[in-house]
Amino acid sequence: MSSDFQHYSFRMPNIGFQNLPLNIYIVVFGTAIFVFILSLLFCCYLIRLRHQAHKELYAYKQVILKEKVKELNLHEVSTSLRR
């Protein structure tokens, strides 16, 4: 029995990229474009979020600065009134 199996060679055919059907190319290419567009959208969102955070931080610093200036002015006014 084992000698019968030696005469047959069961090999899978080699399937290269050249032999793939066109619809597989379209699916792979479409998936790649979809992932690329999603990553671009995510990067744009992160850049926008970072820009917004910088603007808010700048506005916060401006408010704090104005409050400090008011405190200094009030302090100067109160000391000049005491004289």
Secondary structure, 3 states (H helix, E strand, C coil): CHHHHHCCCCCCCCCCHHHCCHHHHHHHHHHHHHHHHHHHHHHHHHHHHHHHHHHHHHHHHHHHHHHHHHHHHHHHHHHHHHC
